[in-house]
Every structure is written in structure tokens, then in C-alpha cells.
Amino acid sequence: MTLLFLILVKPLFVLIHGACADPAPLVKVCSLQSSFEPGFVAAGDYIIGGIFPLHYNQEMPDLNSTYRPPAVKCNGFDPRAFRWAQTMRLAVEEINQSKKLLSNHTLGYKIFDSCAYPLTGQRAALAMMNGLAEAESPMCHGASPLLAIIGESGSAQSIVVSRILQPFRIPMISYFSSCACLSDRRKYPTFFRVIPNDDYQVKAIAQLLLRFHWTWVGLVRGDHEYGRFAVQGLLRELKGTGVCVAYQEMIPLLYNRQRALEIMQVMQDSGAKVVVVFSAEGEMTPFLKDYMMLNITGIQWVASEAWVTASVFAGREFYPYLGGTIGFGIRQGHIRGLRSYLETVDPQTYPSNTLVQELWGALYGCSPSHSFYSPLAPCSGQESLLAQHSGYMNTSSPRVAYNVYKAVYAIAHSLNNLLGCQEHSGPFYNKSCAQRNNIQPWQLQHYLQEVAFNIGGEEVNFDLKGDSIPYYDIINWQRGPGGNIEFVNIGLFDGTKAAGMELVIEEEKIVWAGHQSEVLVSICSASCHPGSRKAVRRGEPVCCFDCVPCDTGKISNQTDAIDCTVCPEDFWSNTDRTLCIPKKVEFLTYDSLGIALTAIAVVGACITIAVLAVFLHNRNTAIVRLNNSELSFFILLSLTLCFLCALVFIGEPTPWSCMLRHTAFSITFSLCISCILGKTLVVLAVFTSTRPGNNLMKWLGPMQQRAIISTCTLVQVIICAAWLIDAPPFPSRNTLYEHSKIVLECSVGSSLAFWCVLGYIGLLACMCFILAFLARKLPGNFNEAKYITFSMLIFCAVWLAFIPAYISSPGKYADAVETFAILASSFGLLFCLFAPKCFIILLQPEKNTKQHLMGKK
């Protein structure tokens, strides 16, 4: 790069300062070491320069250092840039003919070609400062006659040119350089522009991406400051918006086809359907040609202002690949007389101008002059304008050309103010007047800073950074009547409006990529619907995620939720996880299970009452009298209460029902078992009283039996009373068994009291079982001890099975298990103790005698 710089620049420094060709020590003559003539030149009282990318490609010389390399060869003539140059010439001629601006003074110009390359632009700037014509310039002395420069197009070229102009304090107004870096007044104090700062463009592009929900985009930029700063700005604007960049690629400044193909492969592999490009027309031309050769389609291009209105891409062959492109273009204007002026630029008018010859070759595909070296065939005069350059003569809505026009008028107005000696009190200028025959560029710069004028209804001025009003047209590439691409205005971006109000788009006018009417989707991952949340993939951008359903008890009621919200305590998520609904309240109610238990309890109570009725009716028979009818009646009454207390467990728990459940159950069962215990003792005493010296029966008379029953029952009553006083059962809302439900249950209050109650009943049952077991072999055809033993065995088995079943049963099923245990044990006692007696009473009355029951014939 250093060698290339020396090759291009060293001759120019010699060109400016001259060289001594004569080796004689006494006579030194300055002469040019290299020639770089302007494309167009005109004399005037005050000279301004113009630098335009009249060619968009370069062919670098062979740098083998064995001979002096030739100059950089410029290829690819650009009629669009040529139109810009002609616009500058038109503006100068209008000003020179004006009676309001610069009266009695004229402007001259020198227009050079930069070939869209920084080093060539540098060479143009140095040559421009040398004078009007190289052959006539005083080479070794005198200040530069140049007052200002219109240029450059690309930001990279403007950076180079601006740095060269700084020592000479020559102001420069760019018509197409939008890099935000150029707003730094410390680095570029003489730089102005009539195009908005890129900070506004990247802000507009960011808003565009958000508006159409493009969250997965690719970035392609040119290898220059314009592309680098624009990408940095866009990334800054997209931070925190949810838009992710799939890739960032750079088109080499010196085009490399292999590298371009690698970029296109990345574009295809990424899945991003939207590509934002910050590049100049020169780099994009070969890149897009290779893109078309690969037949890649389906990409929605978002173009920067540098190429969104490039007429070189307007040919019909570009539409299948670039149709639907959307971007932000420079505000269009109107230049009166531009078309007629362009029509005067022809080879007959400028027979020796090579640029005009190249223009003709580009527009018509033929060579206008036999003397002009060209591989093209000579023109016959019947050729028509080539479709790809049909935009050259389209002057109805100029954009960049209009910027050039405004830039020239900005210089003219500033120079007019300077020559008019108008008083200024701005921060840059405190002198009242300038010498007309000795105006310096730095004086013009001060007036440029404060200039303000109206042209075509548009206010033109510069802020303290040299920037102009931020305003863009939104351009959409659509198919024209002839199949070519037309740049259709579909909206605008006005940076002077309030935040959120800058972007205005007529969406119904847009044609999207692939000639579609629907917005193209460009996302890494599909949106997560309500009821799910985003789970970012490790090592990937936040736009790439998986959709994970919300856990039970959590919801998300919006799209792309970051996290799920936990429902309140008494609420639960619905099936779709989109809404918190009240939890289902569950208790042992009169559903199918509750009705079944209720029916069983009522049937059990009815059977018990029926047995009681049978016994009352047959109370004088042997089987009733011999089996202690009083205790039998007590047992039947207590069993009836046991069946009925099961009903208290069904229904919504209340404070009273909770206290009644366990106390009624425990007291009735204690009464029942106490009666059975008394009967067991009586049976054992009766059948052992026949032994000599056994006087046990006198201690088990009716009074003693009642005392035993009362005492055993009273103990349970005392335990229950202590339980109710200290920690009574109470209704509770249990959410631990199942989070989606609220289980209404009766909390025992004191677990110790609960298990003491059950333990006491178990103790009585065990005593009955042991005593009955001891009396099981006593004589007689009806040994009631056997039936008591079997009933106690069933009773203990039921309640031993109850303990693990109760502990492991969730919710209402715990109450159902307890109710079932009460009913099962009650039925066990009822059938084991009274079924044999009823069988004899009702079906075998002949056996209902004392002799038969005592086993006597």
C-alpha cells in the first residue's frame, strides 16, 4: 500500500511544487513530472472544484518495481455520475448568468474523475489545487486559486480529500458522503455536506427493520469508512431492540470474486432473508453480477442511500434478483433545464473530450468517433438509448444531482455574502469585510457555516458540524412498464420530527422481493405463542431460541414472553397456560363416590335398626336372653350411630363438622367396643362359673357391666374433650397434594390426640380379641366368643389397613378412606355378631331354645 501511495502521490507533490529539470546549478526550471488533466474546465473570477466518480472500477498497475508504473486505469463508465458533473456545470452557468448572485463576478470550475477510489481522488484533489490548467500554472510559487470543492461521492474518498485540503483551509461540500465520522469537527474542520449524516440513516433502517418485524438480518458493507461507521451505528441502534445480526461481511475494496462467492455462501446458509447493504455503487456492481450468475433469489435487500437509486441496476435483467429492494434515498428535487442541458453534451460539441466519447459508448453501445480508440463499433446514428442507462436522461426527480446543485448554490450564496461585506456575529467570523481581489478559502468557510437560503422551496443550511437537514425518501424497486426497474417513492423519514414519528410508509404501495405483496419473513426462530416462553440457545444470538411450554401453575399471555408468570396462590394455569383460573375446590361431596358412601351408610343404619327391631320383637326368646339382651341393644344402638357418623365426613368441611367428625366417630366406636368388651367378659364369666370355687359371675352383674361400659367410654370422652380444648380439628385449604386444586379437608389439629383416639379404640379391640380368643373353646352349640373373636379380627384388620391407606391417600380420598373404614368395620361387627342370631331367630326358630344353645338334648 505504501508503494502504491508513493506511485500515485509522489508525482503529484512534484506536480504541485515543481521539479528542476535542468541539472545546471545556476538555472532551475520547474516542470511537470506527471499529467492529470481535468475532465471539464472553465475559467472564472473564482474557481471551484468538482470531484465525481465518473468510473466505478479500477485496474491497478503492475507494481514489480522494475519500471515506472503507469497510472491507475479507470474502467466502467458511470453515466449517472457524469450527470452529476453536468449538473455542477449547469449550476455554475446559471449563477454566472444570474443578476442576484455574484453580479459582476463569475465562477469557474475544474472537474476531475476520482474513479470511486480514495487514492485517485487524492490525486484529483492535488491536481485541482494546482491551478486552472497545468500548462499555464505557476508551479513554484503562489497560493492555490481554488476557493472550494464539490465532492466527493464516497465517504472513504471524502476523508482522504478533506485531510489534504485541511492545511490549505479549503472548504469542501460533499453531495453523497454520509459517514457519521465526517461530523467530527476536530478531524474534518473544513467539511460540509448537503446529504444527511448516516446516524439518521441507520436510525431509519433500524426503525424499518422493527416495523416489519425483521429480527434476523445480514449485514454487508464495503471496505471503507462509510461502511464501517454505518454498520457500527446500526448495531448501536439495534441494541436492545430484539433484532439480531446473522452475519457481517465485507466486500473488498479491490473486488475479489472468490471472496464475494464466500459471502454469498454465507448469505444462503444463514437463513436470514433480509440483507442490509452499506456499500457504494462501484463495489456492488461486480458483486451483484456474480450474485445473479449464481441465480440466488428470495433475498429482501435493504439498500443504503449510496446505491438505492443507482441507475446501473435499473435494467430488466436485475429485477428477478433485486426487485422489491427497499432503502432510503436522498430527497429528490427539481432542476429546471437539466434535461435540455444534458442533450447539448454530445461528441459534436466536445469532439476531443474522452469522457463524452465514453458516455456515448455507455449510452448507445457504439463509438461516436473513428479516431477515439474503442472496441465498440462506430455509431451509425440510428442507435437507441440502452435500457440499463435509460435513467441518464430521466431528470424528473434528481436526487444526488440535486445535492450537487444545492452545494454549488451554497458556495455561491456564501461567496455573495462575503463579497457583499455583510456583518456577521457568528462564532466563526468577526471581520466585517473581505478584500474582493484577495478572498481566501478560510473566509468562505466561515460564511458557509452561517449560510441559509431557499432553493426550490427547500431550506438549505448547515449545523455546527457541517451537516444538513436529515430527510430521506423511502424507495422501493418495482417493475416498470418495459420490465426495467423503477425507483418508486413509498414514504419518507423526517429526522426533525419527534421520536417515533419520523418514519411514514405507504405499505400498500410496496412490492416485496420475488414480486410478492406480502411482507417477507426473516426470523431465526418463530415467535413463541402465549402459553410458552423463549429459551435462548447456548452460544447463539438472542433471536435464536426454542419455545418451551410454561410449567404448570405458570402462564404467559403475550407473544415471545421471556419468562412465565406464577399464578397467585388460589389460582392455577389453564390447559393452554395462557390464563390463571381459580383452582378447583375439592372435598368429599355428593358425587358418585360420596353418594355411594352415603347409600352404604344409610343401608347399614337401616339394617342395624332392622336387627334391633327383630331383637326387640324376640327379646323373650332364648337366644336373645342368653346373649345378654341389654348389651345387645347397646351394641346395636352404637352401631347405628357408627353408620350415621360416617355421613358427617361427606360435604364441605366446616368448623363444627370437623370437630364432630372425629369425636362422634371415636365416642360411638368406643361405646360399641366397650359393650362388646363387657359381653366378652360376661360370656367368659358365665361359662367358667360352673367350675368349683369360681365366683366370678357375682362381679359381672348388670351394674358392673354398665360401669365397665361407662368407664371405657368415659375415657374416650375425656380424650376427645382434651383434644377439642387444646387443638380442635378445623377446616383447612390443602394445596400440597395437588397444586392445581384446593383440597378442603379437616385438619386434625393435634396429631397426637388423633392417634390417641385411634389407639384407644385399638386397645379396646385388642382386649376384646384376646378375651374372646381365650373363650373360643367353651362348650355349647352357640359359643358367642367365636363370633366376637372373628368380629374383632375383622375390625383390627380393617383399621390396620386404614393407617397406610389414610396416610397415602390425597385430598378427598383420605376422607373417603376413613369413611370406608368406619363402614367396613361397622358391617364387620354387625354381621359377625348378629347375623348368626338372626339366622336362628328368623330361619331356624326350632333351635331358639335353651337346651339347644347349651348343647343339651
KOLTITI-183512 format. One record per residue (C-alpha): residue in three letters; x, y, z. Coordinates in pm, whole numbers, plus 50000, padded with zeros to 5 digits. Example, Ala and Ser with C-alpha at 12.3 -4.5 7.8 and 13.67 -1.06 7.14 Angstrom:
Ala512304955050780Ser513674989450714
***
This chain:
Met500005000050000Thr502895023550080Leu504465016949742Leu501155023349570Phe500795055949762Leu504215067249652Ile503485058149291Leu500275078049288Val501095106749519Lys504765114649476Pro504325127349117Leu501515149349244Phe503655166149508Val506185171649238Leu503305183849021Ile502405209849283His505875220649384Gly507575215349051Ala510865199048968Cys514145211948841Ala514715195248508Asp517935213648427Pro520885199948628Ala522795232648586Pro523315248448928Leu522545284148810Val519365278748608Lys516495259148753Val513285254848555Cys510145239548713Ser508425212848504Leu505635187148548Gln506605151648626Ser503115137948559Ser499955149648393Phe496405146848527Glu494115168948325Pro490575177148439Gly487555162648263Phe485935196948230Val487355231248297Ala486045266948277Ala487685299848366Gly486175324648609Asp486935350648875Tyr486665324249144Ile487465287749084Ile485695258749249Gly486485222149201Gly484365191549146Ile485305155249204Phe482965128449071Pro483255090249034Leu482905090648656His484205054948656Tyr483255029348918Asn486105004348884Gln489885005048875Glu492614984348720Met495724985948931Pro499124988148755Asp501784961648776Leu503954970249079Asn507064949749007Ser509394979749068Thr511414972948752Tyr509995002248558Arg507895032648623Pro504295020348662Pro501535036748464Ala498645054848628Val495665036348767Lys493345027248482Cys489705035848540Asn487055012348400Gly483285011048397Phe481995044748290Asp479105056948506Pro476585079148320Arg474865086548650Ala477975103148795Phe478545120748463Arg475075136048504Trp476145148848846Ala479145165948691Gln476955181848426Thr474615193948699Met477555212448856Arg478365228548522Leu474705238448475Ala474545253948823Val477725274048762Glu476395286948431Glu473065296548594Ile474885315548867Asn477105333348618Gln474005344648430Ser472165355048746Lys471775391548834Lys471115384149203Leu474085361949278Leu477705372849227Ser476825401749000Asn479895413548806His481715381748911Thr481915347348757Leu482625312648880Gly484985288648710Tyr485445251948770Lys487695221948733Ile486045187748732Phe488055156148791Asp487325118948792Ser488055100049118Cys487275065548975Ala485465058549305Tyr488855051649461Pro490465070849750Leu493975073249603Thr492675085249268Gly490525110449449Gln493625122049634Arg495435126849307Ala492475146849174Ala492475169649480Leu496185176949450Ala495905183749079Met492895206049136Met494785228749377Asn497495234949121Gly495585259748910Leu493145262248624Ala495355244948363Glu498515226248439Ala500445240248145Glu499705276248249Ser500145272948624Pro502935289948817Met504435258448951Cys506765270849221His505015299549394Gly501665314549483Ala498685302749675Ser496095279549527Pro493395298449335Leu490845272349445Leu488105285249682Ala486075253449745Ile485485218149623Ile482265199949544Gly482915163749635Glu483365135749697Ser480795108549646Gly482105080949872Ser482955087250236Ala486325070050204Gln487315093449921Ser485965123750111Ile488045115050416Val491215114550208Val490405146350014Ser489295165250326Arg492565157550502Ile494535170550204Leu492515202850197Gln492845209750570Pro496325226050560Phe495055249750292Arg491765255750482Ile489805249550162Pro486155241050234Met484635210250081Ile480915202950032Ser480035166649973Tyr476925156949785Phe477005119649868Ser479325112450165Ser477155103350461Cys479575086850706Ala478955098551062Cys482695100551115Leu482835131650895Ser480855151451154Asp483905152351379Arg484935188951355Arg488325182151516Lys489305158551234Tyr487415174450945Pro487035211751021Thr486515222150657Phe483995195250565Phe480345202850484Arg477655181950318Val474175185250175Ile473335148750247Pro472165137750593Asn474525122250843Asp474475084050844Asp473415084451208Tyr469965093251079Gln470065067150807Val470955038751045Lys468225051051278Ala465775049850987Ile466915014850885Ala466585002551243Gln463015015751257Leu462284999250921Leu463504965251047Leu461414968351361Arg458324979651170Phe458294948350954His459454925251236Trp462674915351061Thr464644901851356Trp467224880751171Val469204901350919Gly472544900450745Leu474904930050710Val477154935550408Arg479394965850379Gly482124979850164Asp485754980750273His485805017550370Glu484935041650647Tyr481425046950518Gly480575010050553Arg482405005550882Phe480835035251059Ala477365027550918Val477474991751045Gln478705003351384Gly475885028551402Leu473255003251301Leu474464978151560Arg474265005651818Glu470695014051715Leu469634977351717Lys470974970652064Gly468154960452292Thr465524960152015Gly465354922651961Val466844924451612Cys469864901851566Val472584902151304Ala473114868251142Tyr476444877850987Gln478644907350896Glu480534905350569Met482754929850382Ile483144933850007Pro486844940249933Leu487744974649803Leu489634957949520Tyr486994933249414Asn487854896749473Arg485454872149314Gln486454843149539Arg485754863749849Ala482444875249700Leu481374839249642Glu482194831250005Ile479954860050116Met477114847049902Gln477514812350051Val477194827550399Met474054845750286Gln472504813350168Asp473474793150476Ser472404818250740Gly468664816750682Ala468424854750702Lys466104866550425Val466834903650476Val470244918050388Val471214953850473Val473974967350248Phe476154997850314Ser478234999650002Ala478895021349702Glu477655015149353Gly481155006349232Glu481604976749469Met478034964849432Thr478134962549052Pro480524932649021Phe479154917549340Leu475584917249212Lys476634903748875Asp478194873549048Tyr475094871149267Met472934868848955Met475204842948799Leu474584820249099Asn470834825149046Ile470204833849412Thr466694846849479Gly464434852749774Ile466604879549937Gln464974911750057Trp467634938350003Val467684969350222Ala469824994850040Ser471665024550179Glu471415058050005Ala474725051049828Trp473155027149576Val469395027149627Thr468885049849323Ala471795037049111Ser470545036348753Val473155009948662Phe470874984448833Ala467704995848656Gly467944970648371Arg465274944248333Glu467814916548393Phe468214928248753Tyr464534926748850Pro464254889148929Tyr467114893049175Leu466774928549306Gly463074935749259Gly461424946449582Thr464594962649719Ile463734989149974Gly466005016550101Phe466475052650196Gly467305076849921Ile468325113049915Arg465465137349896Gln464505144049537Gly464195178649390His463695196449061Ile466385212048844Arg464935233348572Gly466625229548235Leu468735199148329Arg467385176648056Ser467905201847780Tyr471395208647913Leu472255171447908Glu471085169347549Thr473705195047447Val476505172747573Asp477395152447265Pro480535142747069Gln479955170346814Thr480045196947085Tyr483015181047265Pro484915162046997Ser488135159247196Asn486665151247536Thr487255114547610Leu484615114347883Val481915124447634Gln483135097347398Glu482865071847680Leu479415084847768Trp478265078147414Gly479695043347421Ala477945036147752Leu474595050547645Tyr474405036947289Gly476905008547276Cys478895023646991Ser481895046246935Pro480995081546813Ser484445088346671His486705068246442Ser489715084746597Phe488655075846951Tyr490125042347049Ser487285019347144Pro486474982447098Leu482944993147008Ala481634996046652Pro481295031146508Cys477935047746562Ser475585049246266Gly473295075046419Gln470355051046438Glu471175036046781Ser468695038647067Leu469475045147432Leu470465013147613Ala467895001847872Gln470394999148159His471255036248125Ser467815049248041Gly467855067648375Tyr470575091048247Met468025113248075Asn465415109248350Thr465655143248515Ser462155144448657Ser463265135749010Pro467005140849057Arg468445131949396Val472245131749407Ala472285156449118Tyr470005178849322Asn472515176949608Val475265188049369Tyr473025216349259Lys472435227549619Ala476135225149701Val477105248449416Tyr474435273449521Ala475615271249883Ile479095282149770Ala477625309549552His475445323549833Ser478325322350081Leu480675339649835Asn477985365149757Asn477595372850128Leu481345375250164Leu481695398849870Gly478755419349994Cys480615426050322Gln477575416350529Glu478035419250902His478315386051086Ser478365379351455Gly478655341751444Pro481185321751644Phe483495317051345Tyr483805351551199Asn484355385651349Lys485615405751049Ser483155427950868Cys484515426950515Ala486915409150282Gln489165422250007Arg487495413449679Asn490725407649495Asn492165385949769Ile489445363049904Gln490815333650098Pro489205298950123Trp489045301050504Gln486885332450476Leu484455314050253Gln484375285450504His483175308950779Tyr480355321650561Leu479415286150462Gln478925278250829Glu476255305050856Val474715304450511Ala470965299450484Phe468935301650164Asn465875286949998Ile466015267449677Gly463035250349517Gly461035255149838Glu463685237750049Glu465685254950319Val469415248550290Asn471795254350582Phe474465237050785Asp474635229751157Leu477745233951367Lys479045200251244Gly478565209150879Asp475555185950843Ser472295193950664Ile468655186850746Pro468065149150795Tyr465465139350542Tyr465145107450330Asp462745094050072Ile461895057150109Ile462495039849775Asn461065006849652Trp462354989449339Gln459374979749127Arg458904966548775Gly458244993348517Pro456114990248203Gly459094978947998Gly460264953348254Asn463014975748384Ile463334986648748Glu461695018848858Phe462525036549183Val459135043449342Asn458785066949636Ile456705049549907Gly457315071450212Leu459735093950393Phe461875097550701Asp461965131850861Gly464665133851129Thr463355167051255Lys460165151351394Ala459655137051741Ala460935102351824Gly458675075351683Met457075099151433Glu459915101351183Leu459015071550964Val455985073750732Ile455395044750491Glu452545037250249Glu452724999550291Glu450034992250035Lys452335005449761Ile455244982449843Val456264953649618Trp458424928849810Ala461184905749691Gly460014879849442His457244903549329Gln455244894549639Ser452564915949802Glu453114900750148Val455934911150378Leu458784886350367Val459514869150699Ser463094869450826Ile463454854051169Cys465844829551328Ser463134813051534Ala459374815351503Ser457604835751768Cys456614817952086His452864818252126Pro451154826752454Gly451494797652690Ser455204793452622Arg458434812152681Lys461674817852495Ala464674796552587Val467814810952429Arg470124785952269Arg473554784952420Gly476164802852212Glu473624817851969Pro472094852751941Val469034860752148Cys466864859051833Cys467594821851806Phe465614803852071Asp463384774452144Cys459794777852261Val459294759852592Pro455774754852729Cys455174771553063Asp455274748753366Thr452014740153535Gly450904768753755Lys452604794353531Ile451274813953234Ser452374837452959Asn449694858152791Gln451874875252533Thr453924865352232Asp457654859252282Ala457444860552660Ile460854859952827Asp459544841653132Cys456324826653259Thr454394842853541Val453484822853850Cys449754822453921Pro448524835454260Glu448094810254539Asp444394803554481Phe444714802754101Trp446094777953852Ser447004778253485Asn444534766653224Thr445344739252976Asp446894763652726Arg448954780853000Thr447584814652893Leu445304823553182Cys445194819353559Ile441874804353659Pro440574798054011Lys441744764654141Lys439154737254159Val437984732954518Glu437804696154606Phe436254678254901Leu434244646754954Thr430974658854816Tyr427874641754692Asp429404629954368Ser429414593854260Leu431814584154540Gly430004604554804Ile426594591454700Ala427854555454714Leu429244560055064Thr426064577655175Ala423924549255041Ile426084523155214Ala425904542155543Val422124545855526Val421694509255431Gly423964499055719Ala421984520155964Cys418704506055833Ile419924470155861Thr421084476956216Ile417724491856308Ala416014461756149Val418144438156356Leu417304458656665Ala413634455456578Val413994417556538Phe415714415156874Leu413114436757043His410364415756895Asn412084383757006Arg413524396757332Asn411934368657534Thr413424340657324Ala416344320157444Ile418944333057202Val418264369257293Arg418064363157668Leu421144340557682Asn423234366257484Asn422584394557730Ser419824413657557Glu420694446657725Leu424264446557590Ser422984435457252Phe420644465057240Phe423514488757337Ile425724473757065Leu423014477756802Leu422334513756905Ser426054522456896Leu426444505356556Thr423554526056424Leu425384557256542Cys428624544356383Phe426884541056046Leu425334575356076Cys428534592956186Ala430034582955851Leu427694608455692Val429484636755874Phe432574630255658Ile430634638655338Gly430144675255244Glu432134707655271Pro434154708955593Thr433054734655847Pro434454741556196Trp431554722656357Ser431604693456117Cys435354689456160Met435034687556541Leu432054664156515Arg433664640256268His436404625856481Thr434754629656820Ala431464613156713Phe433354585356539Ser435674578956832Ile432994580257104Thr430474558256918Phe433104532156837Ser434424533357192Leu430864527557317Cys430404498757075Ile433704481857159Ser433114487657532Cys429794469557503Ile431444440957315Leu434164440057582Gly431504437857852Lys429724409957665Thr433014391457620Leu433664393257993Val430134381058067Val430454351857826Leu433794342357976Ala432384345158330Val429224325258253Phe430984295858104Thr433674294958376Ser431254298458669Thr430484261058663Arg433914253558800Pro434094247459177Gly435054278159375Asn434594301659078Asn432554330959197Leu433394354458905Met429804359858795Lys428874379459107Trp431344406558995Leu429794409658649Gly426234417858724Pro424214443358531Met425534472158740Gln429144461658692Gln428574457558317Arg427134492558292Ala430064505658496Ile432604489058265Ile430874503157954Ser430564537858107Thr434144538258231Cys435634527157900Thr433514551957707Leu434264579957954Val437984576257896Gln437444583057524Val435174612257608Ile437914627457825Ile440504623157548Cys438144639957297Ala437364668257538Ala441074675057591Trp441544673957216Leu438774699057149Ile440024722357420Asp443714721857328Ala443814718956948Pro440444711156792Pro440134699556432Phe439474727556184Pro438804731155811Ser441924738055603Arg442794745055237Asn445404719755136Thr447384727654818Leu450214703054874Tyr448534671854747Glu447834686254403His448904721454303Ser446074725754058Lys443424720354324Ile442474733254664Val441544703754883Leu439154713355160Glu439774689755446Cys439594688255819Ser442964692255978Val443184671056291Gly444634700056487Ser446664677456711Ser448114646356553Leu448884632456898Ala445234634857004Phe444084619156677Trp446334589256711Cys445504586257083Val441824583256992Leu442524556356735Gly444984539356968Tyr442444537657248Ile439864521857018Gly442524497556906Leu443364489357268Leu439744481157346Ala439504459957032Cys442664440757121Met441354433657471Cys438134420457325Phe440024399157078Ile442274383957343Leu439444376057586Ala437234362057313Phe440114341457183Leu440554326057530Ala436854317057541Arg436614303257190Lys436594266157302Leu433984268757569Pro431154242757544Gly427794248957383Asn426194249157040Phe426234287157031Asn429584299357156Glu429354336957107Ala433054340857190Lys433894326456848Tyr431864353356672Ile433344380856890Thr436824367756809Phe436094368056436Ser434464402556451Met437434417256636Leu439764401156387Ile437924418356103Phe437784451056296Cys441514451456366Ala442354441256011Val440254469755871Trp441834496156091Leu445364483056045Ala444854485855670Phe443344520355720Ile446554535655857Pro448784533355543Ala445834539355312Tyr444864570955503Ile448394584755504Ser448944578755132Ser445534590055008Pro445434625354861Gly442734650954914Lys439184639654945Tyr440214603454919Ala441634604855270Asp438124612455398Ala436744585255173Val439214560155317Glu438264569255674Thr434554567255589Phe435054533655423Ala436944520655728Ile434094531555956Leu431524514555736Ala433574483055680Ser434314477956048Ser430684485356139Phe429424459855888Gly432004435056018Leu430744438856372Leu427094438056267Phe427304406656055Cys429714387156273Leu427804393656595Phe424174393656483Ala423884375056154Pro424054340356322Lys421474350556582Cys419104364956320Phe419544333656113Ile418354312156403Ile415584336256501Leu414174340656155Leu415044308555971Gln415614281756237Pro413264290556523Glu413294254056637Lys416884259456751Asn415964290056953Thr415824270357280Lys417954269757589Gln418584232557560His419884235357205Leu422014265657279Met423544248657586Gly424294217757386Lys421864195657581Lys419504170357421
***
